[in-house]
Amino acid sequence: MKTLIRTQNHFKAAGRWDIDFHLPPVEIERFHKKLIKKVEDVAFVATEKRDPTATPEDVFKYVDIASIDVQTGEVINPQDLSGEEAPSRARKVIRAFDVLISTCRPTRGAISVVPVELHNQIASTAFTVLRAKPGINPYYLHYAIRLTSTLEQFRKWSTGSSYPAILDGDVLKTRIPVPDLKEQEEIAAQIMRAFVVRDQAIKDANANWLSKLDGITGALGKGGAKTVVGDTSLETIEATLNDLPPLKFDPPGRRGRNRSDDEPLLDLIAEAA
């Protein structure tokens, strides 16, 4: 059981009474103390804003939380919007190589580096926009912000239950490991190479998938499909359905009928049809 002893004034000053907030983070301790810095030591929050509704005919690219791939931290599908279509959250101006951090449910990892093609575009106010200070590689900063040790601290700072959120100030006080620039750039280069390998593997898998589908289509009706992975026969499907619990619904025209749990599922399907 976790215990923590603090004065009442300490808790009042913090404005938080949950123990997780006050216990020190654990994951950051895996790094040497000389590497640890606060985010505010290596980056600042960019605050430029623009109201796209002021130019309703102009089209811009809009980055919201849904635009971020939480697996890789890439911007994958920014929206093309006109000023008149702009939502009220579309206000933050972003610069190439800024780091976007979702402040809503921040532990999901919706954190991305702004690509060059989105320079001077608009992001949601649901992001903290971090801009690296001199001597800090933004790709390394992105990597460090996505570390488990960082997300643990984001969890601690979060308020709210359904949609936990953090503030810009919470991001700035978060501690991350920061090596010298040479090591930062070595890490950034490794990550970029890994992205290339990943992208190629996905392209190869997609090409193989499409090729397989084309082969199946070409053999359709000729008995060409020979290989079976797993038992996908109709007989097995029907047997599996009959072994599953019956669906609970009122069949058309028979509202309120009490059905037996051991009634075969396929009979119910035929009945409903």
QUIBEL-V529909 format. One record per helix or strand of 2 or more residues. SS is the DSSP state (~ for helix, > for strand). FROM is the first residue (numbers start at 1). LEN is the number of residues. If there is no record, write none. Layout:
ss->(SS & SS)
from->(FROM & FROM)
len->(LEN & LEN)
//
This chain:
ss->(~ & ~ & ~ & ~ & > & ~ & > & ~ & > & ~ & > & > & > & ~ & > & > & ~ & > & ~ & > & > & ~ & ~ & ~ & > & ~ & ~ & ~)
from->(8 & 19 & 27 & 33 & 36 & 39 & 43 & 52 & 59 & 65 & 68 & 74 & 79 & 83 & 90 & 99 & 106 & 111 & 116 & 121 & 127 & 138 & 148 & 168 & 175 & 181 & 234 & 265)
len->(7 & 4 & 4 & 3 & 3 & 4 & 3 & 4 & 5 & 3 & 2 & 2 & 4 & 3 & 5 & 4 & 3 & 3 & 3 & 4 & 6 & 8 & 10 & 6 & 3 & 39 & 10 & 8)
//
